[in-house]
Amino acid sequence: IGKGSACIPVAVLKNVEGVKAIAVDVCRKALKVAKRNIKKHGLRSRIKLIRSDLLEDVPIKLLRGRDVIVTANLPYIPEDYKVSPELKFEPSIALFGGQDGMEVYDRLVAQLVAIQPRAIFFELFEHQIALLKTKLPDYELKYVKDMSGEARVLCMERCN
């Protein structure tokens, strides 16, 4: 969800046989780039692209009754956060997630409750992890540190 160039589903599918992916993004430009990358890696039959604001336009039948794993790299930077110079070239819609940075993730979490994915992977700041713990009580939460030693990827696995 929020796949941009589709690098995450492409990387997963290049390394895991027998799985398929649905790559979702709201941005037409991002979906064009994703389509090129999927074709380049020979994965057109395994990745379905859908233009959608989070899961709003994703047919629920594509997800129900399946072993769903969700990856999301959504806007998570608080609006008043000072970003590094190289990020200034990115579209702000891809970076900033409201006052606390969690606006888009909060919307997605509300949608995920109906799907109950087996596992969820989110990119965010370490201090934002606590904000999600109470919203996903049925999941065990762990995080992976980035190259600078900061917790950056939240890994959640359904407990039941």
Phi, psi and omega per residue, in radians:
I1 nan 2.285 -3.025
G2 1.233 0.798 -2.959
K3 -1.289 -0.357 -3.135
G4 0.983 -2.010 -3.080
S5 -1.399 -0.034 -3.115
A6 1.255 0.354 -3.113
C7 -1.100 -0.607 -3.123
I8 -1.216 -0.938 3.119
P9 -1.110 -0.594 3.096
V10 -1.094 -0.820 -3.137
A11 -1.077 -0.747 3.136
V12 -1.111 -0.872 -3.073
L13 -1.198 -0.488 3.071
K14 -1.209 -0.382 -3.068
N15 -1.929 -0.157 -3.115
V16 -2.264 2.020 3.133
E17 -1.361 2.671 2.974
G18 1.348 0.210 3.090
V19 -2.066 2.760 3.081
K20 -2.160 2.864 -3.114
A21 -2.374 2.653 2.939
I22 -2.020 2.103 3.132
A23 -1.840 2.178 -3.022
V24 -2.104 2.334 3.022
D25 -2.665 2.649 -3.137
V26 -1.536 -0.331 -3.015
C27 -1.614 2.145 3.127
R28 -1.055 -0.728 3.141
K29 -1.060 -0.771 3.137
A30 -1.081 -0.701 3.136
L31 -1.163 -0.584 3.070
K32 -1.129 -0.769 3.102
V33 -1.113 -0.763 3.130
A34 -1.045 -0.751 -3.139
K35 -1.041 -0.758 3.106
R36 -1.091 -0.773 -3.117
N37 -1.155 -0.690 3.122
I38 -1.122 -0.759 3.111
K39 -1.116 -0.791 -3.127
K40 -0.986 -0.613 -3.096
H41 -1.675 0.127 3.070
G42 1.152 0.648 -3.055
L43 -2.034 0.304 -3.089
R44 -1.013 -0.572 -3.118
S45 -1.392 -0.170 -3.070
R46 -1.988 -0.182 3.139
I47 -2.180 2.153 3.070
K48 -1.770 2.210 3.094
L49 -1.651 2.348 3.102
I50 -2.350 2.261 3.033
R51 -1.493 2.052 -3.076
S52 -2.801 2.587 2.971
D53 -1.446 1.768 -3.005
L54 0.960 -2.197 -3.087
L55 -1.743 0.171 -3.062
E56 -0.917 -0.774 -3.060
D57 -1.893 0.298 3.092
V58 -1.593 2.086 3.127
P59 -1.034 2.125 -3.074
I60 -1.019 -0.486 3.137
K61 -1.104 -0.401 3.090
L62 -1.244 -0.327 -3.045
L63 -1.939 -0.600 -3.072
R64 -1.115 2.453 3.070
G65 1.275 0.221 3.133
R66 -2.048 2.826 3.074
D67 -1.480 1.557 -2.990
V68 -1.585 2.301 2.987
I69 -2.111 2.217 -3.075
V70 -1.879 2.276 2.946
T71 -2.055 2.427 -3.137
A72 -2.515 2.237 3.019
N73 -2.102 1.427 -3.048
L74 -1.771 2.954 3.059
P75 -1.052 2.134 -3.115
Y76 -2.312 0.054 -3.112
I77 -1.487 2.227 3.074
P78 -1.055 2.552 -3.049
E79 -1.005 -0.564 -3.089
D80 -1.600 0.118 -3.111
Y81 -1.330 2.390 3.093
K82 -1.475 2.014 -3.118
V83 -1.583 2.731 3.112
S84 -1.195 2.718 -3.072
P85 -0.967 -0.640 -3.107
E86 -1.185 -0.426 3.110
L87 -1.369 -0.261 -3.126
K88 -1.144 -0.276 3.119
F89 -1.498 -0.228 3.122
E90 -1.367 2.595 3.066
P91 -1.134 2.382 -3.080
S92 -1.074 -0.501 3.115
I93 -1.099 -0.425 3.138
A94 -1.525 -0.175 -3.044
L95 -1.953 -0.861 -2.913
F96 -1.662 2.230 -3.065
G97 -2.010 0.759 3.088
G98 1.496 -2.953 -3.038
Q99 -0.957 -0.878 -3.125
D100 -1.768 0.041 -3.132
G101 1.460 -0.038 -3.018
M102 -1.829 0.057 -3.054
E103 -0.951 -0.849 -3.095
V104 -1.283 -0.702 3.103
Y105 -1.100 -0.681 3.101
D106 -1.039 -0.732 3.102
R107 -1.108 -0.742 -3.135
L108 -1.155 -0.763 -3.141
V109 -1.007 -0.724 3.104
A110 -1.053 -0.629 3.120
Q111 -1.304 -0.589 -3.087
L112 -1.230 -0.415 3.141
V113 -0.965 -0.667 -3.131
A114 -1.252 -0.454 -3.054
I115 -1.613 -0.576 -3.099
Q116 0.920 1.075 3.139
P117 -1.070 2.684 3.102
R118 -1.164 -0.690 -3.133
A119 -2.557 2.678 -3.125
I120 -2.393 2.384 3.077
F121 -2.200 2.106 3.138
F122 -2.125 2.457 2.960
E123 -1.666 2.213 3.117
L124 -2.873 -3.115 3.095
F125 -1.458 2.670 -3.106
E126 -0.996 -0.732 -3.095
H127 -1.176 -0.286 3.131
Q128 -1.434 -0.265 -3.138
I129 -1.033 -0.777 -3.136
A130 -1.046 -0.568 3.133
L131 -1.147 -0.456 -3.122
L132 -1.590 -0.425 -3.064
K133 -0.935 -0.785 -3.093
T134 -1.266 -0.412 -3.108
K135 -1.475 -0.287 -3.117
L136 -2.255 1.119 -3.038
P137 -1.171 -0.355 -3.121
D138 -1.520 0.169 -3.090
Y139 -2.110 2.441 2.988
E140 -1.490 2.256 -3.059
L141 -1.881 2.327 3.014
K142 -2.368 2.880 3.066
Y143 -2.387 2.736 3.108
V144 -1.998 2.370 -3.140
K145 -1.461 2.589 3.077
D146 -1.470 -3.058 -3.066
M147 -1.159 -0.309 3.104
S148 -1.646 0.087 3.103
G149 1.532 0.072 3.121
E150 -1.549 2.460 3.020
A151 -1.135 2.187 -3.030
R152 -2.302 -0.592 -3.133
V153 -1.965 2.129 3.103
L154 -1.617 2.153 3.139
C155 -1.909 2.140 -3.104
M156 -2.185 2.284 3.108
E157 -2.145 2.329 -3.120
R158 -1.120 2.299 -3.084
C159 -1.379 -0.567 -3.051
N160 -1.908 nan nan
